[in-house]
Amino acid sequence: DVGLVGFPNAGKSTLLSAVTSARPKIANYPFTTLNPQLGVMYAHDREFVLVDLPGLIEGAHTGVGLGDQFLGHAERTKMILHVIDGTEPDWGARYQAIRHEMDSYGGGLLGKPELVVINKTDAIDADELTEKMAAFKKSFGRKKKPEIVTISAAGRIGIAELILTIEKMFLGLK
């Protein structure tokens, strides 16, 4: 149902473990996830299958890293959760780099409903979070901005709001 995409160490596996009973390998080094990991998220009376994909890097669509092998899994999902590490200095650049890889890969990935999840927000102070969010939103210019949710997967902050947002977006697809 939902594919988790983003750079290595954005917190995709931690997020999967926070919203499902899946227990993926979680470590503080790139490419911890070597194979897609599945988990089932429950929201009210509904079940959603989430797939945590190995981290994408620039050039993934051409075979750099592991991403091109697994973007096919994202093709089969109904929506994309784009996870961005909130401690990164430029969220807009990170977002655009992953979107470029998805576009270059093809498969209709950019046409899928997307929710942007800014993770690790407990690791930055409130003023910095506000500044980064303003810069991120400004980076879209006049383009339509995706829905954005801020969380800390490790701290379990914002998880209930995230689940509710996923449920609302997903139900809007039917």
N, C-alpha and C positions, 0 to 999 in steps of 0.2 A: 504494500500500500504506500509506504513512505520510505524514500531513500535519503540517507544522511550523507552529504557530500561536504568536502572542505579540505583544507591543507592538513598535512600531518600535524598531530598534537593540538588540534583545535578543540578536542574534547568530545569527539563523536562517540567513542566507545564508552566514555564515562556517562554521556547522555543516554546511550542505549541502556546502560545498567541502572540509571536513575529512573527510567520510565517503564522498564520491563524487568522481568526476572532473569534476563540473560546475564551471563557473567563472562564478558569478553576479557581478553588479556588487556590490561591497562598498565602502561609504563610511560616514563618521561623521556622517551626517545622516539624519533620518527620511524614510521613503518612498523609499529607494534602490531597493527592489524594487517595480516598478510592474506586473509581470505574474508569474504563477506560474512558478517555475523548477523543472525536473525534474532528478533525478539518480538514478543506480543505485548502490546500496550492495551490496557483496558481503560475505557472511558464510558462511564455509565453502563449501558447495556451493549456496548459495541467493542469489538476487538479490531485492532489495527496491527498489521505486521510491519515492523520496521527493519530495514537492512542498513547496517553500518558498513560502508564501503571503505576500502583502504584509501589513505590520504592521497589526494591529487597534487601534483606539482606541475609547474610550467613545462609544457611539452608532453604532457601525459597522452594527449590524443595521437602523438606520433610514436608512442611506445616508451617514452621516458618514464621511469618508475613503474608502478603497478597499475596506475589508473586506467589505461586503455583496455586492460583485460577485464575490468570490472564495471566500466561505464555502461556496459550492456545490461547489468543488473538494474541500474538506474532507469534505463529505457523502459523496463517492465513495471516501474512504479507509477502510481497515480499522481504523486506529488513529491516535491523535493524539499528537504530541510537542509538549508545551506548554513553550516555551522562555522562561525568565525571566532577566533580567539580574541577576546576583548582586550588582552594585554598587548596585542600587536599595535604598532604605531599608526598604520594607515588601513583602516577597515575597507575603504573604497577600493584601494589597489588590490587587496586580497580578494574582495568580492569580484572585481572585474577579471582578475586572472583566472579564477575558477570558472566564471561564466564564459570566458574565452575558450577554455578547454572543452567545456560542454558544447559550445557552439561549433567548434572545430571538429569535435567527434561526430556531431549530428544526432540522428536518431530522435529528433523532436524534443530533446531535453530542455531547450529554452522555452518551449511552449507549455511546459507543465506548470501547474500552480506551484508557487514557491513561498516558503516561509524562511526568513533569515533569522537565525538564532545567534545572538551575541552572547558567547559563553565566557566564563571566568570573570564575571563582573564583580565578584567579591574581592578580586585581587587589585582593583583600581579604586581610587577614591571617587566620591560622588561628583566633584567638580570636573575631574578628568573624564568621567563617563559622560557627563553632559556635553562637554566640548567635543569629544569623539563622536557622539551621536549626532550633533549638529553638523559636523564636518562630513560624516557619512551620508546624511540625508542630502546635504548640499551637493555631494559628488554625483547625484543622479541628475542634477540640472532639471530640465523640464520633463525628463522621462518619468514614467510611472514608477513610484517607489513601491517596493515589495512590502508586505507586512513584516514587521520587525518585533522580535521579543527578546528581552534581556534576561539571562539566567546565570546561575552558577550550578552546573550539573553536580560537581563534587560537593558543594554545600547544600544541595537540594533547595536552592532559592529560585523561585519563579517557575517551578516545575508544574504546579497545578494550573497556572495561567497558560503555560505552553501546551499542556494536554488539552485544555479547553479550546485553545486556538486551533490546534491540529484538528480536533473533532469538528469545529465549526467550518473550517476550510474544506475538510474532507467531505462533509455532508453537503456542502455547496456544490460539489462536483457531480452529485447524482441527479 
